[in-house]
Structures are given as C-alpha cells and as structure tokens.
Amino acid sequence: MSNTNRMPREKGIDHSLDLLREGYMYIMNRRHSFHSDIFETRLLGKKAICLGGEEAAEVFYDNEMFKRKDAAPGRAVQTLFGKNGVQALDGEIHKHRKEMFMSLMSPDKIEKLADITKKQWEIAADKWEKMNKVILYEEAKEIMCRAACKWAGVSAQEENIKVLTKSLGAMFESAGAVGPKHWLGRQARNSVEIWISELVERVRKGEVDPPKNTALHRFTWYRDQEGNLLDTETVAVEVINILRPIVAIAIFINFIALAIHHFPEEKEKLKLNDEKYALMFVQEVRRFYPFFPFVAALVKKDFTWKGYKFEEGTLTLLDLYGTNHDPRIWENPEEFRPNRFVKWEDSPFSFIPQGGGDYFMGHRCAGEWVTIELMKVTLEFLANRMDYEVPNQDLSFSMVSMPSIPHSKVVIKNVKKKI
C-alpha cells in the first residue's frame, strides 16, 4: 500500500495561458478551489507543482530539497536575471557568491546609500517645483538609478542617465512580457551588459578606479573558490544585480504614494515622525501590494512532504503574493493595516515579498534591507517633506501584469517643498 497522497491536479494539457491571464492570482485561486496549499499543473508543456503558505515556504527554501540552477524560464534569464547570476547558483558556489553581495549590506554601507538617496530626493523636489506635473514612477526610477550608480561606484555621464534608467527599468518591466516588450527587455539587458563589461575591463587595466567597498570595485576583483577572477560578462551581470533591483524600488514607491493617498488617516500618523510606525507602514506596503507573484525552483532529489511525492527535476513555484495574503497568517489580509506589524514575529517564511529563508545561506533577496531603508527615505519625503496634489487619474493597478504598476504611474502636481 502506498504511503503517499494523491496531489490535487489541474485538468488540461497546459495552463501557461491561464497563468498569464490570472497573474498574481493564478496560484492563489487554485489553492482556494482545491482547498490545498499544493497542487499539480502543467506549464510550458511540463509538469509543475505550485505551493503556498508558511510551511510550504519553509520546505521550498530547504537547499537540500530544491535547487535554482535552470529553474528560471529562459526569457526571465534574458531580461531579468542575466546569465550565470547569483540567483541561478546552488551549493557552495552560491554561498560564496552570495557573501560577495552580503558584504555590501552592512548597516554603515546601507546608511551611506540612504544618505545618497536623500540628496537625490532633495534635488528632484527642487526640480518638481518648476514642473506642471510629475509622473512619479518615471521620476522615482531616475532617482533610484542615480543613487544606485553612485553607491555602486558606476560613473555614468549625465546625458546617459535617462537611457540607463530606461534600460534597467525595461529589464524588470518585461519580466512577464511576451512579444515586442520582451525583446525590448532583452535588448536593454544586452546593451547594459556590454557597457558594464567594458567598464570592468577598464578597471582591471587601471584606467578607471572606482571607490573601494563599492559593488563595481568588489565584484571586479572578486575571486571564486578556485581563486580565479570572474569573467567580465559575469561581473557585469552581478553589478546589474545591484543596480536593477534598486531601480525596481520605484514600483514600491508608487504604492507608497498610493497608500498615502488612499488612506489619509495613515498620513496623519506618519506626521508624528514615529520611526517604528514608518517601518510598519513600509512593511504593510510590501505585504499588501503586488510586487513579484512567485519564485521558481527545481526539485533537487526525490522526497515526500506532507504525504505528497516530489520527483527530481520537477518545476516548483512558490506563491509569494498569496502567502502574504494568507488569512491563516494575516488577519483580514485584504485590509491595509500597518498596525498588524506591532506584534509581528520576524518569521523568514510567513512574510516573503522578496523571498524567504536565510540571507546568507539561502536565496532570500540580498537587497531586502536596502529596499526597506530606501522606502523609509521615500516615505519621509512623500508624507512629511513635500506638499503636492494628486489630480484625477486612473490609479487602479492590474493583478495580471507582472510587475504591476498603477496605470497612471501616479501623477502629482503643484509640488512644494516644506522647510
């Protein structure tokens, strides 16, 4: 007699189009209909397992059970991640490479980035006072790009900043796209990789000397476990893995503005300059609004979990959005309530907008602390350092498009800095 359970299974030949149609809700919808945190489906012509919930996240981030190499679809590698990046590594080579990233995430280095970003917000606010209207999403991407480049030691000419901002944005904006938008994302990645590869070569020749302890310096001279320098293309991919995620914080910045506008009672609380409440507000923005819908891995070896059999090589998706809206974890998850974080226990598997598990040993986003700090800087400016109007516009956002961005990109006008 078998000691395994029959996994709930979605009928049909392939459900890739359903995933594109339903976006963030695809896994969550089926978890509800199956009354199960696990189900089997078929995506891109192959068997796939979808998981959600805190316990599922814990097993998903067990490096003995799952691996990341070759898990991401080719089109995501071509636009979002890049070839041979840290996201696709496993085992000791991943741990060694991840330490390279985490060396940049010390409190003093993050504080330096926050200070750089504050200055960029000041400069932007001065400029916005003279503009008839501001498209916040586009402006926020440029603020983040300027800050990221300075912090990473990547010197970009003023005339190139807008092009670089657009290219870095295209990488994550095309992550779930097909057709022309996908090709634009690929073209953007290729052009930035070539530019940074050339920059790395110039650093190694002594023609450019980026500040020590910056990403460009550290990654250029990083040596792998065998003591070899990385090839210039891989260094370029990893430098982009610093720049691109910081620019992507513009998505969260739009949702910060949206939350301030839709929940004015929260703005009044933010005026008290309570740092703890500001952090709770930021965390609730990260929990409540859509960022990335799921992450992928491959089963590393046959195993059984909760009576369900996982076979080696099976594509497995973890529901990030659904876990952050799981009513067993979050009371009234569809309500925006920063106070829910007053008593929140810092679990690495229940709150996973940027992945779960351990930062150093696992695949949790190395830049999560950066995201939180730069969101706090942004919140202070939008809530307390500027006055502005939000004219009538389409502030709705799609639960299908990945990533999701408010349709109007949040237009503001009559910006006035506060003294």
N, C-alpha and C positions, 0 to 999 in steps of 0.2 A: 504494500500500500504506500502511495506517495505521501510524503510529509510536507509537500508544498501546496500552496493555494493557487487557484486559477486567477490570474491577474485580470481585472476588468479590461476589456478590449474594445476599442472603437472600430465599428464595422466600416468596410470600404477599402478600396485599393490604395488610396493615397490621400493625405489630408494637408498637404503643403499649402494648397489654395485656401483651405479653411483657416490655417494659421495666419496667412496674410490678411484674410478678411476680418478676423477677430482680434488680431494683435495681442495686446496686453491681456485680454480676457480669455484667450484660447484655452490655456491650461486650467485657469480658474473655473471657467464654465463647465468643463468636463469633470473636474473634481466635484463640483456640486451635483451634476447629473448622475455620476457614478457613486456618489456618497463615499468617496475614497480619495486618499492622498496620493494614490498611484494608479496609473492606467497605461495601457499599451496602445500605440497607434502606429501609423506609417507616415514617414516624412521623407521627401526626396527619394521615394521608391524603396526605402529601407525601414525595418522595424525600429521603433523608438519607444523609450519609456519616459513618461512625464511624472515628475514628483512635485510635491508642495508641502509646506508646513515645517515646523521647527525640527521634528525628528528626522524628516526627510533631508533637511539641510545638513544636519549633523552627519548622516551617512554619506551624503553627496561630497562633503569636503574631507572625507577619510581618504588620504592618499594611498592607502593600501587597497582600496576598492575601486577608485576611479583615477583616470589619467586625462590630461588635457591635450597631449600631442595628437594632432589630426582630428580633434573634435569639432573645431570651428569650421563652418562651411567655407569653401574656397573664396566666395565673394566677400565674406567678412574679413578674411585674411588680406584680400586685395585692397580693401578700403579702410577698415577699422584698425586691425591689429598689426599688419605687416608681417613679412616672412621672418621666421626664427626669433620672434619676440618672446619676452618672458612669459606671456600668457599661455604659450603652447609648450612650455617645458615641464618636465617632471623630475622627481627624484633629487639627487644631489646637485645636478646641474641647475635645476630650478632654484633650489635653496641658495646656491652660490650666487646666481644672477639676481635673485630677489634681495639678497643682502646689499648688493650694489645700489638698488633703489631705496631700500630702507635706510641706508646711510645718509640719505638726503632728508629724511623725515624726523630729524631731531627737533626738539622744541625751539632751539635758537634759530635753526635754518627756516622753520615754518614761520617763526616770528618775523624774520627778515623778509620773507615773501609777503606776509601780511602788510608790513610797512611799505613795501614797493607798491602793493595793490592800493593801499590808502592814497598814496600820492597820485596814482593813475585816476582814481575816482575824483580827486580834487581837480585835476586837470580837465577831466571830462565834464564835471559840473560847471566849470567856468565856460567851457565851450557851449554847453547846452543852454546856458542863459541867453545866448545870442541866436539860438535856433528856433524856428517856428514850431517844429515838432521833433521829437526824438523817438526813433524806433529802438526801444530798449534792448531787444535781443541782439540786433546787429551791433549796437554800441557796446554792449556788455562783452560780446565776443572779442572786440578790438581791445577793450580794457584788459581782459584776461590774457590776450595774446601778448600785449606789450609787457605785462607783468611777468608772464611765463618766460619770455625770451630773456629779459634782464636777469631774472633769478637763475635761469639755466645757463647763463653765460653765452647765449647765442645772440650775436650782434647782427641786427637787421637794419638796413637803411630805412629811413622814414618813408621813402617812396615805395618800399616793398612791404610795409606792414599790412596794408589793406589786402594786398594779394595773398600774403601768408595767412592772414586771418581767414580769408575766404577759403583757402585750400585746407587748412586744418579743420574748419567747420564742415567742409564737404566730406571729410573722412567719416565723421560720425553721423552726419545728416543722411548719408547714403547707405548706412549700415543695413537697413532693412529694405532697401530700394531695388527695383529691377529696371532695366531699360536705360534710357539716357542719363538718369540721375546716378545710377550705379557707375556708369562709365565716367561721369564727371568725377566721382569719388576716387576711382582708380587713377585717373589722370592726375588728380590733385596729389595723391599719395606719391606717385612716381616722380613728379616734379620736385616735391619737398625732399624726398629721399635722395635724389641726385644732388640737390643743393647742399644738404647737410653732409652727405658723403664727401663732397668736395671740401667742405669746411673742416671735417675731421682730418682729411689728408693734409690740409694746410697747417692744422695744429701739430700734427706729427712731424711736419717738415720745419716747424719752428717759425712759420710765417704769421701765425695767429697764436696769441697766448691768453686763453680765457682764464678768468679768476679761478684759483684753486677752490675746491669744495663745491664747484658748480657741476651740474649734470654733464655739460659738454667736456669739461676737464676730466672728471672722474670716469666717465664712460669711454672716452678716447683712450685713456691709459689703463683701463680695467684689464686684468688678466684672468683668464679662465682657470679651471682646476689644474690644467696642464702647464700653466704659466704663459700661455700664448695670448697676445692681444686679439681682440675680436676683429673680424674683417670690417672694413669701413661701412659696408651696407648694413650690417647688423647693429653697429654703433648708431647709425642714422635712425634705424627703426626704434631703438631704445630711447634716443633723445626725443623722437616724436612721441614716444610713450610717456614722456614728461609733458611736452607742450600740448598735445591734443587733449588729454583729459582736463587740463586746466582751462582751456578754451571751452570745453564742453560744460563747465560750471555755469556758463551763460544760460543753459536750459533751466537749472535750478534758480538762477537769478530772476528769470521771467516768472517762475512760480512764486518766488518770494514777493515780487510786486503784485502778483495776482492775489495772494493770500492777504496782503496788507489792504488791498482794495476791497476784496470780498468780505473780509472780517474786520471792519473798522474798530470793533471793541478790542481787538488784539493790538492795534496800533497804539491805543491809549495805554495799554500795559507796557508796551515797548518804550514809551516815553519816560518811564521810570529809570531807564538805564540799568536795569537789573540784568547782569551778565548771565546769571543762571536761567532767567526766563528767555533771554535771547537765544541761548543754546537749545532750550526746549522748543522754541519756535522753529529754529533751523532744523532740528531733528524731525519735527512734525511735518515740515515741508518735504523732507526727504522720504518720509514714510507715506504721506498722503497722496502726493502727485506722482504720475508715471515718469520713470527715468528709463532704465532698460528693463525689458519684460522678463527675460530668463537668461540663464547661462547654460553652456553645454559641456559635457564630458563624455568619455567612453569608459565602459566597464573594463577594469584592468584585468580581472580574473573572475571566474565563476564564483558566485556566492549567493546566499539566501538571506533575505531581510524580511522580517515580519511574515515569514512563510512564502514569500514571493521569490522566484528564481531570477537572478540576473546573469545573463550569459556574456562571456568575454567579447568585447568589441561592440556591444550594443550602445547606440547613441542614447544619451540620457539628458533630459532638460530639467532644470530646477526652476520653479516658478518664483521669481523674485517679487513681482508685484502682488501676486496672490498671497504669498507668505506675509507680506507687510500689511495685508488687509484680511488676515485670518481672524475671524471672530473669537476663536479659542485663545488667541494670543492678545488681541486688541479689542477692548470693549467698544462697541459701536464704531467699527473701523471706518465707516463712510462719513464720519463727522471729523471736522478739523478741530482738534483739541490738544494744544501744546501741553496742557497740564497733565496729560497721560504720562509724560516722562518724569514727573516728580518722583514717582516710586519705581520707575523702570529699572530693572536689574540688567546690567550690561551684558546680555547674552550674545555670544557670537553667532547664534543660529536663528534667533527669532526676529531680528531687525537687520535686513540684508539688502538695502537699496543698492549697495555696491559690492555684493557678495558676502559670504560668511566665512567662518573659520578663523584661523590664525594668520596674522600678517606675515610673520617671518617664515613659518614652515609651510603655509598653505597658499591658496590662490585668492585670498581676500585682497581687494584693491589697495595697492601700496599708498595711493594718494588720497585715501578717505579722510585722513586728518587734515590734509590740505584743503579738501573740499569744504569741510566743516568750518575751518578758520576763515576761508575766503567768503563763505556765505555769511558768516557773522560780520565781517567787514562790510559787505554789501548791505546787509540788513540795517546796520547803523546808519549808513548814508541814506537809504531809501525811507527809513522810518523817522530819523531824527536830524539829519544834516541837510535835507533839502525839502522845499515845498514844491509841489507840482500838481497839475490837473491831469485827470485821466478822462479824455473825451469819449463819447460814444464810439464803440468799435466792437468787433467780434472777438471777445475774449474766451470763447469756447476753445476746447482742445480735443484732439482726436484720441480715442483709445485704440485706434487701428494703426495710424502712422507711427513708425518707430525710428528715431525717438519722437515723442510727442512735444509739440511746441504750440502755444496759443496761436490761433490763426492770424491775429493781427500783429503778433510779435510784441505786443504791449506798447502802444503809442502813448507817450506823455507829452505835455506841453506846458508853457509858462513856468519853466524851471527857475527857481530862485534858491540860491544857497543861503543857509542860515549861518549867522555869525556865531 
